[in-house]
Structure formats: structure tokens, C-alpha cells
Amino acid sequence: MKNILLEVKNYIAYVTINRPNVLNCFNYETLRELGNLVDELSSNQTVRVVIFTGAGDKAFSAGADLKERQGLTEPEVKRNVRKIREVFQAIADMPQPTIAAVNGFAFGGGFELLLACDFRFAVEQAKMGLTEVSWGIIPGAGGTQRLTRLIGEMKAKELIFTARKISAYEAFHYGILTKVVSKNSLMSSCEKLAEEILQNAPIAIRQAKYAIQQGSTVDILTGLEIESKAYEVTIPTSDRLEALTAFNEKRKPVFTGK
């Protein structure tokens, strides 16, 4: 059985962590498979939005596979932490917009995975949090950095230092989630957002994401220069000319990603 499943339809890639019997925890093999798939999708021009979710109805991901960790040497633990950090950074760096469809528990590495995505939808029953300090470690896949940038230093410290498990509605209140939805409407809600994105020019979407992410950690003047260069990439595209033609012809543009 594959640890990671992929389905692609209507320009959307659906990536599923497929270890429901262990709450979709990440062992090294799962991380390796996920990393390889993310690399493939990042260079796939026909995939315009990526949705990440977990198999079953209990968990998005409960984080690291602690049973595997018990049998690892210290160098192997360091290898696993380095791998999960690299994979989640690759997800954060994907040129396509990414959506986390949080269908249940999202603890530790599972929470860090949703933080690496651009948008986060969760079912009402979901519980989540960075619980690492209760295990004698700290978040090691970007949690201390991404959560702080998302909700601010004080609130991030509160959640990390207490290892607090919060509800979906609390996560929404903190500003972590895009939306809280019913279990039956989770995927359709994610797809609705994806379809809104898909109506627009693919190259422009990728360049807008690049400008936002690359500019978020630099001063404003450097950020404006990044934005300018990203804008220039869109100028010679057929999609830009198609948008102008469609405006003159009073119709919706048909974007081809060229």
C-alpha cells in the first residue's frame, strides 16, 4: 500500500497521506515519498492547485511516527527531522497555490504541514496543535517560524509553550485557518476556492505567490523590486494578451498558462 496517494483532475492535484491505521503519522519512508511527489508536482505545468489531506476520517496527520522514533539512533532522528523540514519547505515553496483539507487531528508535524500550505480548511471536529514540548522536543519542521509569522510572537509562544490542543474554531480565532466547515463539505469547500483561483491566469498566480512569499521576509524596497521582476515575467505571456482581447470582446478570457 502506498503511503502517499495522488489524484489529478481538472488541474487540481489531490495528495493524500495514506496511513490511516496510525493516524497518518510520518515515518521516514512516507516523508521520502511525499518529498518525491512534491518535487514532481512543482514542475508539472498542468497542475495549478494542490490539495493536501489525510486518509480516513480521524486524522489529517498526528505528526511523527513515535513507534519508529523509539527504534532510531540519534543520527537517524536527526535525519528524519532534517527530511521533514526539507519536505515541508518544498511544499511551502511550491509555485502552485496549496490548500490543506484538515479532516481530523493535526498535531506536531501534521500541524506544521498545514502551516506550510497557503490556505487551511478544517472540519468542525478537528483538533490541532504543536505538542512537541510535551514530548521533550520542539517543533522541528517549521512550526516555531511559520506559526510566529502567521499569528505573532506572543500567541505562538502561548500555543507552543503550553503544547495546547485547540479546536478548529479556536484555530480560526487565532487566524490559523481560512475557514471551518462541516465534515461533508470539507473537500467541496476547498474545491470552491480552487475553482476561483483556476479562473485566473496560471502564470500570474504563480508569480503573485512568488512575489508575496519572497517579499515577506525582506524590507519593503527589496520586496517592491521582487514584485517588479515577477510582474515582468507576465508581460510577454499569451495570457496577458488574451485578457486584453477578451475585455475588448466582452467575454471571459480563456487562459492557457502560456
C-alpha positions, 0 to 999 in steps of 0.5 A: 500500500502506498503511503502517499496517494495522488489524484489529478483532475481538472488541474487540481492535484489531490495528495493524500497521506495514506496511513490511516491505521496510525493516524497518518503519522510520518515515518521516514519512508512516507516523508521520502515519498511525499518529498518525491511527489512534491518535487514532481508536482512543482514542475508539472505545468498542468497542475495549478492547485494542490490539495493536501489531506489525510486518509480516513476520517480521524486524522489529517496527520498526528505528526511523527511516527513515535513507534519508529522514533523509539527504534532510531539512533540519534543520527537517524532522528536527526535525519528524519527531522532534517527530511521533514523540514526539507519536505515541508519547505518544498511544499511551502515553496511550491509555485502552485497555490496549496490548500490543506483539507484538515479532516481530523487531528493535526498535531506536531508535524501534521500541524506544521504541514498545514502551516506550510500550505497557503490556505487551511480548511478544517472540519468542525471536529478537528483538533490541532496543535504543536505538542512537541514540548510535551514530548521533550522536543520542539517543533522541528519542521517549521512550526516555531517560524511559520506559526510566529509569522502567521499569528505573532510572537506572543500567541505562538509562544502561548500555543507552543509553550503550553503544547495546547490542543485547540479546536478548529474554531479556536484555530480560526480565532487565532487566524490559523485557518481560512475557514471551518466547515462541516465534515461533508463539505470539507473537500467541496469547500476547498474545491470552491476556492480552487475553482476561483483561483483556476479562473485566473491566469496560471502564470500570474498566480504563480508569480503573485505567490512568488512575489508575496512569499519572497517579499515577506521576509525582506524590507519593503524596497527589496520586496517592491523590486521582487514584485517588479521582476515577477510582474515582468515575467507576465508581460510577454505571456499569451495570457496577458494578451488574451485578457486584453482581447477578451475585455475588448470582446466582452467575454471571459478570457480563456487562459492557457498558462502560456 
